[in-house]
Amino acid sequence: MESSKAASGVVVVTGAGGEMGHALVPWLLRCGKRVIAADLREPTSPWPEGVVAATGDVRDREFVGSLGTRFGEAPIEAVYHLAAVLSSAGERNPELAHEVNVMGSMHLLALAAERGTRERPPLFLLPSSIAVYGIADLEAKRLAGAVHEDEHCTSRTIYGLGKLAAEELGRYYASFYRQLDPQGPRHAVDFRSIRFPGILSADTVPSGGTSDYGPEMLHAAAKGEAYRCFVRPDSRIPFMTMPDAIRAIEGLATAHPARLSRRVYNVGAFAPSAAEIAAVVNRHFPGAEIAYEPHPARQAIVDSWPEDVVDHAARRDWGWSPCHDLDLAFSEYLVPRILARHTAATR
């Protein structure tokens, strides 16, 4: 007799090899899902039972199409599209960023639409970013304060533009797909997206994000290395911890559709300046050497992002609330985990 798990649909996770993917896959397994863990690189260790690894590029439409057959004819129940080229890396190769962040998203949306069911459109969850915002100058940023989802959506980065495009593609597949069909548009996916602030992680070395000055500062201090911050000390954007980011994805993914008033949500936690982050780092790592050498282009990007975000809709619609403020982020999560990691590395 087949179990209910064997009879259910499957869940695709792209970028599964990253920290967010490694946190989400076990949660999906605990929820009784069968998972296709797709990543550009081979897994460094075997996934647990119930997970099928798939190595390939989301730019490759043939590879993306093959994901729908890894569990035979089972329908796709959900797609968590985590694969992306981040902001600073995207500026160095905008064509690659567009192909991954926009065309890769469209390939996955088409897969979900094709392999989902008309009776129950598959969930499609896209992590987006505050990089979608683009404020004209520093004075306008300070006047704007915390921004709502529909304000200042004029990004100046290829990463932000790509995320905006992916959000709009998701809205299309959710509401207007095949709108010229005689029976009217098909609601092909249940598209949901979270615009994340900068994410502070204890486990992942920063790699290409324009908000990475926060985690870079901390990881350098933990290793006893001097750090030269690429933004001014007064630079201010919102941040959150990786565990809170995972909680946000799980919260939006499991929210009843009737409760949701929009498809794209801000989430926030705390919004320190670079100097305020440095002060907390110095409190935990006395003598940390942190200097400021602003990189003009990266500084301009950070200055175009809001000082904070309004996340009232997420709090109202699906109960969003962060666990970590700035002090708790360091004392309960970042410092203990990073110290343990670097202590283990030196043994």
Buried (B, 14 or more C-beta within 10 A) or exposed (E): EEEEEEEBBBBBBBBBBBBBBBBBBBEBBEEEBBBBBBBBEEBEEEBEEBBBBBEBBBBEBEBBBBBBEBBEEBBBBBBBBBBBBBBBBBBEEBEBBBBBBBBBBBBBBBBBBEBBEEEEBBBBBBBBBBBBBBBEEBEEBEEBEBBBBEBBBBBBBBBBBBBBBBBEBBBBBBBBBEEEEEEEBBBBBBBBBBBBBBBBBBEBEBEBBBBBBBBBBBBBBBEEEEBBBBBBBEBBBBBBBBBBBBBBBBBBBEBEEEEBEBBBBBBBBBBBBBBBBBBBBBEBBEEBEBEBEBBEEBBBBBBBBBBBBBBBBBBEBBEBEBBBEBEBBBBBBBBEBBBEEEEEEEE
